């Protein structure tokens, strides 16, 4: 029997219930959510079954009335991904806990979806605001620390800033790269025509390097055939990321296709029937296409410019499908800025139960974003006078 912890927040009309099994509450969980909302149970079950994530489900009550959902993902931040002073502090606890666990790091609760951008981990009705709920939620979740075990909470990508931050600290420097598509671009040739001479020459050179490759949408049968290879190619990219928090299973891509249907297109970059790379495109209701996870063979990357061809191909598809914008994510700022993407701020907030974690994490963030800012600058590849 999974644990259920229901407690009233101190001296307020709020109460919360914590659940480890969505299957036990999904009927009531879904009743509050709008049609096609990303927190609907079938989307969360997909994450449970195809990733290493551990989900926590919080129901919010105001004066006894069910009024909101909070979805948390528990992740472990390895000690090699955190700041020096925090790492040394945590090592002391690792020594103590070494008998119980081989791995060591900070357990974090993420309110949101670490696998997708722009998906808030909460939904409230009856006029509740996120500020009022999270103010009370912190007191509640602190009392559950022994049952859940966590060092901090991250509220990931609110669609608007918190009016009152309270115990939360904003992560101000975090951005994702997004590209607004000119409505006059009907083909990729229209886009190329708007580039200045330097970037046009670069684009055409990259495009030419990938002309030998067949680029095609993968069928269901091909997704089955290639699923081992896709995971291998994905892991080649994932292993190069600075933050490695969770894993996906071999079934991830084919089951994501089952969940999203025509909202997801998966393309293979193929040479002599060998899959050298792939890209996943997700379409949302706001006419924004997201280049989701990709995979590529780094042995062939230099010859075929696989990474840059994936970006160019994604842009071409977004233009052809008459999308208004292209979401490119947080990494590789220079490459995406060179395509025409611009940084879009994210409203993220973090709370640490222990002050030493908060202090060290802030030092770590400053160092990390200083390194990022030294690697790239906002740039425009377009010719003078072109509006985007």
C-alpha positions in Angstrom: 0.0 0.0 0.0 1.4 3.3 -1.0 1.7 6.1 1.5 -0.8 8.9 1.7 -0.1 11.8 3.9 -2.8 14.3 4.5 -2.2 17.3 6.7 -3.7 20.7 7.3 -1.4 23.6 6.8 -0.8 25.4 10.0 -3.4 28.1 10.9 -4.8 28.4 7.4 -7.8 27.1 5.3 -5.4 25.1 3.1 -4.8 21.3 3.4 -2.8 19.0 1.2 -2.7 15.2 0.5 0.4 13.5 -0.8 0.2 10.4 -3.0 2.9 8.1 -4.5 0.5 6.2 -6.8 -1.3 8.3 -9.4 -3.5 5.3 -10.3 -5.2 5.5 -6.9 -6.3 9.1 -7.4 -6.3 9.7 -11.2 -10.1 10.0 -11.6 -10.3 12.9 -9.1 -7.0 14.3 -10.3 -8.2 14.6 -13.9 -11.6 16.2 -13.0 -9.9 19.6 -12.2 -7.8 19.8 -15.3 -8.8 21.3 -18.7 -9.1 19.1 -21.7 -5.7 18.1 -23.2 -3.8 19.6 -20.2 -0.2 18.3 -19.9 -0.9 17.1 -16.3 -3.6 14.7 -17.3 -2.9 11.3 -16.0 -2.1 9.6 -19.3 0.8 12.0 -19.8 2.1 11.4 -16.2 1.7 7.6 -16.6 3.9 7.9 -19.7 6.6 9.5 -17.6 6.2 6.8 -14.9 6.6 4.0 -17.3 9.2 5.3 -19.7 11.7 7.2 -17.6 13.5 6.7 -14.3 11.5 9.5 -12.7 9.8 9.1 -9.3 6.5 11.0 -9.2 4.8 12.6 -6.2 1.2 13.8 -6.5 -0.2 16.5 -4.3 -3.9 17.4 -4.1 -4.7 20.9 -2.8 -7.8 21.7 -0.7 -9.1 25.1 0.3 -11.7 25.0 3.0 -12.1 21.3 2.4 -12.8 21.7 -1.4 -10.5 20.1 -3.9 -8.9 23.1 -5.7 -5.6 22.2 -7.2 -2.9 19.7 -8.3 0.8 19.8 -7.7 3.1 17.4 -9.6 6.6 16.8 -8.3 9.4 14.8 -9.9 12.1 13.5 -7.5 15.6 13.6 -9.0 19.1 13.1 -7.6 21.7 15.8 -8.5 25.1 13.9 -8.5 27.8 15.5 -6.4 30.0 16.1 -9.5 27.2 18.5 -10.8 27.1 20.8 -7.8 29.2 23.6 -6.4 32.6 22.9 -4.7 31.6 24.0 -1.2 28.3 22.2 -1.5 30.0 19.1 -2.8 32.4 19.0 0.2 29.5 19.5 2.6 27.5 16.8 1.0 30.5 14.4 1.0 30.2 14.2 4.8 26.7 13.0 4.5 27.7 10.6 1.8 30.2 8.9 4.1 27.4 8.5 6.7 25.0 7.2 4.1 27.5 5.0 2.2 26.3 1.8 3.9 22.8 2.4 2.6 23.5 3.7 -0.9 26.2 3.4 -3.5 25.3 6.6 -5.3 25.3 10.0 -3.6 23.9 13.4 -4.4 21.2 15.8 -3.5 17.6 14.6 -3.8 15.5 17.3 -5.3 11.8 17.8 -5.8 11.0 19.4 -9.2 7.6 21.0 -9.6 7.3 20.6 -13.3 8.5 18.3 -16.1 12.3 18.1 -16.5 11.8 16.3 -19.8 9.8 19.1 -21.5 10.0 23.0 -21.5 7.1 25.2 -20.6 5.1 22.7 -18.6 4.2 24.0 -15.2 3.9 21.4 -12.4 0.7 22.8 -10.9 -2.9 23.8 -11.7 -5.2 25.7 -9.4 -8.9 26.6 -9.7 -11.4 28.5 -7.6 -9.3 31.7 -7.9 -6.3 30.3 -6.1 -2.9 31.9 -7.0 0.4 30.1 -7.1 1.8 32.6 -4.6 -0.8 31.8 -1.9 -0.6 28.0 -2.5 3.2 27.7 -2.5 3.4 29.9 0.6 1.4 27.3 2.5 2.8 24.3 0.6 6.3 24.9 1.9 5.2 24.5 5.5 3.4 21.3 4.6 6.2 19.7 2.6 8.8 20.5 5.3 6.8 18.3 7.6 7.1 15.5 5.0 10.9 15.7 4.7 11.4 12.4 6.6 8.9 10.5 4.5 10.1 11.9 1.1 13.7 12.9 1.8 14.8 15.9 -0.1 17.3 18.8 0.1 15.2 21.4 -1.9 12.4 22.2 -4.2 12.6 23.7 -7.7 9.5 25.3 -9.2 10.3 25.0 -12.9 9.2 27.4 -15.6 6.2 29.4 -14.3 4.4 31.1 -17.1 4.7 34.3 -15.1 6.9 35.5 -12.2 5.9 35.0 -8.6 4.4 38.2 -7.2 5.7 37.1 -3.8 8.8 35.0 -3.6 8.6 34.2 0.1 11.0 31.4 0.9 11.8 30.8 -2.8 14.9 32.3 -4.5 14.6 33.1 -8.2 17.1 31.7 -10.7 17.3 34.9 -12.7 19.8 33.9 -15.4 18.1 30.9 -16.8 17.0 31.2 -20.5 15.8 29.0 -23.3 16.4 29.6 -27.0 13.3 30.4 -29.0 13.0 31.6 -32.6 10.1 33.6 -33.9 9.3 32.6 -37.5 8.7 35.4 -40.1 5.2 34.9 -41.6 6.7 35.8 -45.0 8.9 32.6 -44.9 7.0 30.0 -46.9 10.1 27.9 -47.7 13.6 27.5 -46.2 14.8 29.4 -49.3 12.9 32.5 -48.1 14.7 32.2 -44.7 18.1 31.7 -46.4 17.4 34.8 -48.6 17.1 36.9 -45.4 20.5 35.9 -44.0 23.5 38.1 -44.4 26.2 37.0 -46.6 28.4 35.4 -43.9 25.6 33.3 -42.4 24.0 32.4 -45.8 27.4 30.9 -46.9 27.6 29.0 -43.6 24.1 27.7 -43.8 24.5 26.4 -47.4 27.8 24.8 -46.6 26.2 22.9 -43.7 23.2 22.0 -45.8 25.4 20.7 -48.5 27.4 18.5 -46.1 24.2 16.6 -45.2 22.8 16.1 -48.7 24.0 12.5 -48.9 21.7 11.6 -46.0 18.1 10.5 -46.4 15.9 12.4 -44.0 12.6 10.7 -43.5 9.8 10.4 -40.9 10.1 7.1 -39.1 7.1 4.8 -39.2 5.9 2.8 -36.2 7.6 -0.3 -37.6 10.8 1.6 -38.0 10.6 3.0 -34.5 10.5 -0.6 -33.2 13.3 -1.6 -35.5 15.5 1.4 -34.5 14.6 1.7 -30.8 17.9 0.2 -29.5 19.9 2.4 -31.9 17.8 5.5 -31.0 18.6 5.0 -27.3 22.3 4.6 -28.1 22.3 7.8 -30.2 20.4 9.7 -27.6 22.8 8.6 -24.9 25.7 9.8 -26.9 24.2 13.3 -26.8 23.0 13.0 -23.2 26.4 11.9 -21.9 27.9 15.2 -23.1 25.4 17.3 -21.0 26.7 19.0 -17.9 23.6 18.0 -15.9 22.6 14.3 -16.1 19.6 13.9 -13.7 17.4 11.1 -15.1 17.3 8.3 -17.7 14.9 7.4 -20.3 14.0 3.8 -21.2 14.3 2.2 -24.6 10.5 2.4 -25.0 10.5 6.2 -24.6 10.2 7.4 -28.2 7.7 4.8 -29.5 5.4 5.3 -26.5 5.7 9.1 -26.7 4.4 8.7 -30.3 1.5 6.6 -29.0 0.7 9.4 -26.5 1.1 12.4 -28.7 0.0 10.9 -32.1 0.3 13.4 -34.9 1.5 16.1 -32.5 4.9 14.2 -32.6 7.0 13.6 -35.7 10.2 11.6 -35.4 12.7 11.9 -38.3 15.7 9.7 -39.1 18.9 10.8 -40.8 19.9 7.7 -42.7 22.9 6.5 -44.8 22.7 3.1 -46.5 19.8 2.2 -44.1 22.0 2.9 -41.1 20.5 5.4 -38.6 23.1 8.1 -38.0 20.9 10.6 -36.2 17.3 11.4 -35.3 15.2 14.3 -34.2 11.8 14.6 -32.5 9.5 17.5 -33.3 6.5 18.2 -31.0 3.7 20.6 -32.0 1.7 22.5 -29.5 -1.6 24.3 -29.6 0.1 27.7 -29.8 1.6 26.9 -33.2 5.0 26.4 -31.7 7.2 23.5 -32.7 9.6 22.1 -30.2 12.8 20.2 -31.2 12.5 17.7 -28.4 15.2 15.0 -27.8 17.8 14.3 -30.5 20.4 11.6 -31.0 23.5 11.4 -33.2 26.6 9.4 -33.9 29.5 11.6 -33.1 31.9 9.5 -35.3 29.9 10.8 -38.3 29.1 14.3 -36.9 32.1 16.0 -38.4 31.6 14.6 -41.9 27.9 15.3 -42.1 27.5 18.2 -39.6 24.7 16.1 -38.0 24.0 18.5 -35.2 23.7 21.6 -37.3 21.7 19.7 -40.0 19.3 18.6 -37.3 18.7 22.3 -36.4 18.4 23.4 -40.0 16.0 20.5 -40.8 13.9 21.4 -37.8 13.7 25.0 -38.9 12.7 23.9 -42.4 9.9 21.7 -41.1 8.6 24.5 -38.8 8.4 26.9 -41.7 6.8 24.3 -44.0 4.2 23.5 -41.3 3.4 27.2 -40.8 4.5 27.4 -37.2 4.8 30.8 -35.4 7.8 29.9 -33.4 10.5 27.3 -32.8 11.5 26.1 -29.3 15.1 25.0 -29.2 15.8 24.5 -25.5 18.6 25.6 -23.1 21.8 24.1 -24.5 24.2 25.1 -27.3 23.4 28.8 -27.2 25.9 29.8 -29.8 24.6 27.4 -32.5 21.0 28.4 -31.9 21.7 32.1 -31.8 23.5 31.7 -35.1 20.3 30.2 -36.5 18.3 33.2 -35.4 17.1 32.2 -32.0 17.0 34.6 -29.1 17.1 34.0 -25.3 13.7 33.8 -23.6 13.8 34.2 -19.8 12.4 31.3 -17.7 10.8 32.0 -14.3 12.4 29.3 -12.0 12.5 29.3 -8.2 14.4 27.2 -5.8 14.0 26.5 -2.1 16.5 24.8 0.1 15.7 23.2 3.5 19.2 23.8 4.8 20.9 27.2 4.5 24.3 25.7 3.5 22.7 24.2 0.4 21.2 27.6 -0.6 24.4 29.5 -0.1 26.5 27.0 -2.1 24.0 26.7 -4.8 23.9 30.4 -5.4 27.7 30.4 -5.7 27.4 27.6 -8.2 24.8 29.3 -10.3 26.9 32.5 -10.5 29.9 30.5 -11.7 27.8 28.4 -14.2 26.0 31.4 -15.8 29.2 33.4 -15.9 30.8 30.6 -18.0 27.7 30.5 -20.2 27.7 34.2 -20.8 31.4 34.1 -21.7 30.7 31.5 -24.5 28.1 33.4 -26.5 26.4 36.7 -27.0 23.1 37.7 -28.5 23.6 37.9 -32.3 21.5 38.2 -35.4 22.4 36.2 -38.6 20.0 38.3 -40.7 20.8 41.0 -43.2 20.2 44.6 -42.1 16.6 45.7 -42.2 15.1 42.1 -42.0 12.4 41.9 -39.4 12.0 38.7 -37.3 
